[in-house]
Amino acid sequence: MHTPNLMFNLMQDAKGNNVDLSVYKGKVVLVVNVASKCGLTNNNYDELNQIYLKYKEKGFEILAFPCNQFGAQEPGTNEEIVDFVCTKFKSEFPIFDKVDVNGENAAPVYEFLKTGFYGILGGDIQWNFSKFLVDKNGIPVDRYYPTTSPLTIERDIQKHLGLL
């Protein structure tokens, strides 16, 4: 039997290009629902950038999915979001099309992430900057609250990269 994994999803990036998530097979991936106008924005983007720059050459990737479902804190267009993230924070990781993470219009990748860990990580996303760590086989291995500092999960990233 084949285990479902993240790599079966086809998504659009913020520029409207189709991205087959199978391109991330073999990498450890952190999936984050982001927002530009959230109280958690500055710290999360700063720390996500630090982790990304430190591990991107070691097989680590961050996939950022803008979402406007929490307090309307991501109201801009994809172009405005990319400009904000890349100009203000100098982020280099991929930014995807704005998505819903909860409800009947939730993006398939989030439907998978919320149920893909056999219920342990299940349940709706609570707020901006919820984080899912996905192993090299595309299987979710951990879920972190929005208030979890990206730097505090560095050890988990190292473990899944085989650096510990």
LOBAGU-54013 format. One record per residue (C-alpha): chain; residue in three letters; x, y, z. Coordinates in steps of 0.001 Angstrom, whole numbers, plus 500000, padded with zeros to 6 digits. Layout:
LOBAGU-54013
<rec A, ALA, <X, Y, Z>>,
...
***
This chain:
LOBAGU-54013
<rec A, MET, <500000, 500000, 500000>>,
<rec A, HIS, <501258, 503447, 499119>>,
<rec A, THR, <501338, 505976, 501957>>,
<rec A, PRO, <499866, 509337, 500964>>,
<rec A, ASN, <502325, 512185, 501204>>,
<rec A, LEU, <502736, 515884, 500566>>,
<rec A, MET, <504372, 515236, 497221>>,
<rec A, PHE, <501080, 514330, 495537>>,
<rec A, ASN, <499872, 517917, 495556>>,
<rec A, LEU, <499947, 520325, 492628>>,
<rec A, MET, <499801, 523951, 493773>>,
<rec A, GLN, <500158, 527382, 492228>>,
<rec A, ASP, <502921, 529710, 493292>>,
<rec A, ALA, <502291, 533413, 493888>>,
<rec A, LYS, <503194, 534168, 490272>>,
<rec A, GLY, <500552, 531793, 488916>>,
<rec A, ASN, <502917, 528965, 487945>>,
<rec A, ASN, <501899, 525368, 488646>>,
<rec A, VAL, <504276, 523700, 491080>>,
<rec A, ASP, <504316, 519943, 491460>>,
<rec A, LEU, <505269, 519469, 495096>>,
<rec A, SER, <507080, 516261, 494131>>,
<rec A, VAL, <510041, 518547, 493329>>,
<rec A, TYR, <510557, 518662, 497103>>,
<rec A, LYS, <510840, 514884, 497503>>,
<rec A, GLY, <514063, 514121, 499327>>,
<rec A, LYS, <513965, 517426, 501235>>,
<rec A, VAL, <512784, 518232, 504714>>,
<rec A, VAL, <510013, 520806, 504307>>,
<rec A, LEU, <508454, 523301, 506687>>,
<rec A, VAL, <504986, 524373, 505499>>,
<rec A, VAL, <503759, 527659, 507000>>,
<rec A, ASN, <500561, 529667, 506533>>,
<rec A, VAL, <501801, 533258, 506508>>,
<rec A, ALA, <500287, 536723, 506872>>,
<rec A, SER, <501777, 540179, 506333>>,
<rec A, LYS, <499814, 542105, 508962>>,
<rec A, CYS, <499907, 539740, 511925>>,
<rec A, GLY, <501560, 540459, 515264>>,
<rec A, LEU, <503639, 537313, 514680>>,
<rec A, THR, <504867, 538408, 511219>>,
<rec A, ASN, <508190, 540091, 512001>>,
<rec A, ASN, <509598, 537447, 514360>>,
<rec A, ASN, <508420, 534547, 512207>>,
<rec A, TYR, <509800, 535900, 508945>>,
<rec A, ASP, <513097, 536890, 510590>>,
<rec A, GLU, <513549, 533441, 512123>>,
<rec A, LEU, <512267, 531535, 509071>>,
<rec A, ASN, <514867, 533373, 506996>>,
<rec A, GLN, <517626, 532476, 509457>>,
<rec A, ILE, <516726, 528788, 509397>>,
<rec A, TYR, <516248, 528754, 505633>>,
<rec A, LEU, <519624, 530325, 504912>>,
<rec A, LYS, <521328, 527970, 507375>>,
<rec A, TYR, <519835, 524714, 505986>>,
<rec A, LYS, <518701, 525299, 502389>>,
<rec A, GLU, <521944, 523852, 501017>>,
<rec A, LYS, <521523, 520820, 503296>>,
<rec A, GLY, <518171, 519707, 501861>>,
<rec A, PHE, <515717, 521956, 503702>>,
<rec A, GLU, <512872, 523966, 502176>>,
<rec A, ILE, <510200, 526310, 503487>>,
<rec A, LEU, <506897, 526600, 501631>>,
<rec A, ALA, <504940, 529726, 502556>>,
<rec A, PHE, <501199, 529802, 501890>>,
<rec A, PRO, <499614, 533232, 502432>>,
<rec A, CYS, <496200, 532998, 504079>>,
<rec A, ASN, <493628, 535699, 504847>>,
<rec A, GLN, <491358, 533572, 507063>>,
<rec A, PHE, <492595, 534925, 510408>>,
<rec A, GLY, <491713, 538509, 511224>>,
<rec A, ALA, <491979, 539465, 507504>>,
<rec A, GLN, <495710, 539871, 508099>>,
<rec A, GLU, <496770, 538933, 504556>>,
<rec A, PRO, <494536, 541218, 502454>>,
<rec A, GLY, <496921, 541954, 499586>>,
<rec A, THR, <497239, 540462, 496139>>,
<rec A, ASN, <499848, 537795, 495483>>,
<rec A, GLU, <502058, 540450, 493897>>,
<rec A, GLU, <501781, 542693, 496972>>,
<rec A, ILE, <502501, 539768, 499291>>,
<rec A, VAL, <505610, 538714, 497352>>,
<rec A, ASP, <506821, 542310, 497228>>,
<rec A, PHE, <506349, 542660, 501001>>,
<rec A, VAL, <508048, 539377, 501856>>,
<rec A, CYS, <510937, 539719, 499422>>,
<rec A, THR, <511546, 543443, 499931>>,
<rec A, LYS, <511014, 543866, 503674>>,
<rec A, PHE, <512319, 540480, 504796>>,
<rec A, LYS, <514544, 539480, 501845>>,
<rec A, SER, <512963, 536016, 501976>>,
<rec A, GLU, <514192, 533554, 499361>>,
<rec A, PHE, <511896, 530614, 500049>>,
<rec A, PRO, <508925, 529917, 497750>>,
<rec A, ILE, <505732, 531913, 498250>>,
<rec A, PHE, <502577, 530222, 496978>>,
<rec A, ASP, <499167, 531426, 495881>>,
<rec A, LYS, <496969, 532718, 498699>>,
<rec A, VAL, <494922, 529817, 500060>>,
<rec A, ASP, <492325, 528915, 502635>>,
<rec A, VAL, <493635, 526489, 505238>>,
<rec A, ASN, <490281, 525689, 506865>>,
<rec A, GLY, <486756, 525126, 505640>>,
<rec A, GLU, <485270, 523711, 502464>>,
<rec A, ASN, <487680, 525688, 500252>>,
<rec A, ALA, <490811, 524622, 502129>>,
<rec A, ALA, <493753, 523911, 499852>>,
<rec A, PRO, <494360, 520181, 499334>>,
<rec A, VAL, <497842, 520478, 500835>>,
<rec A, TYR, <496288, 521730, 504086>>,
<rec A, GLU, <493559, 519103, 504056>>,
<rec A, PHE, <496356, 516541, 503782>>,
<rec A, LEU, <498538, 518119, 506466>>,
<rec A, LYS, <495674, 518345, 508956>>,
<rec A, THR, <494731, 514683, 508523>>,
<rec A, GLY, <497959, 513187, 507215>>,
<rec A, PHE, <499420, 512397, 510591>>,
<rec A, TYR, <496740, 509859, 511386>>,
<rec A, GLY, <494801, 512274, 513534>>,
<rec A, ILE, <497611, 513249, 515870>>,
<rec A, LEU, <498043, 516591, 514132>>,
<rec A, GLY, <494405, 516795, 513114>>,
<rec A, GLY, <492078, 519690, 513543>>,
<rec A, ASP, <491757, 523107, 512040>>,
<rec A, ILE, <494566, 525601, 511838>>,
<rec A, GLN, <494151, 528085, 514702>>,
<rec A, TRP, <495981, 531181, 513396>>,
<rec A, ASN, <498638, 532575, 511102>>,
<rec A, PHE, <502078, 530950, 511174>>,
<rec A, SER, <501011, 527417, 512055>>,
<rec A, LYS, <503889, 525190, 510978>>,
<rec A, PHE, <504096, 521613, 509712>>,
<rec A, LEU, <507382, 519744, 509438>>,
<rec A, VAL, <507399, 517182, 506636>>,
<rec A, ASP, <510094, 514527, 506252>>,
<rec A, LYS, <512054, 513654, 503107>>,
<rec A, ASN, <509312, 511211, 502054>>,
<rec A, GLY, <506591, 513864, 502221>>,
<rec A, ILE, <505107, 512569, 505480>>,
<rec A, PRO, <504121, 515148, 508150>>,
<rec A, VAL, <506125, 514465, 511295>>,
<rec A, ASP, <505274, 517418, 513514>>,
<rec A, ARG, <502940, 520364, 513879>>,
<rec A, TYR, <503777, 523563, 515717>>,
<rec A, TYR, <501557, 526288, 517107>>,
<rec A, PRO, <501595, 529773, 515567>>,
<rec A, THR, <503436, 531097, 518624>>,
<rec A, THR, <506218, 528500, 518290>>,
<rec A, SER, <509423, 530277, 517359>>,
<rec A, PRO, <510958, 528814, 514187>>,
<rec A, LEU, <514354, 528802, 515928>>,
<rec A, THR, <513024, 526440, 518611>>,
<rec A, ILE, <512286, 523769, 516007>>,
<rec A, GLU, <515802, 523866, 514560>>,
<rec A, ARG, <516753, 520656, 516373>>,
<rec A, ASP, <513785, 518824, 514810>>,
<rec A, ILE, <514874, 520068, 511383>>,
<rec A, GLN, <518436, 518917, 512029>>,
<rec A, LYS, <517187, 515491, 513130>>,
<rec A, HIS, <515174, 514974, 509936>>,
<rec A, LEU, <518042, 516252, 507790>>,
<rec A, GLY, <520249, 513598, 509425>>,
<rec A, LEU, <522546, 516201, 510983>>,
<rec A, LEU, <522209, 514910, 514551>>,
***
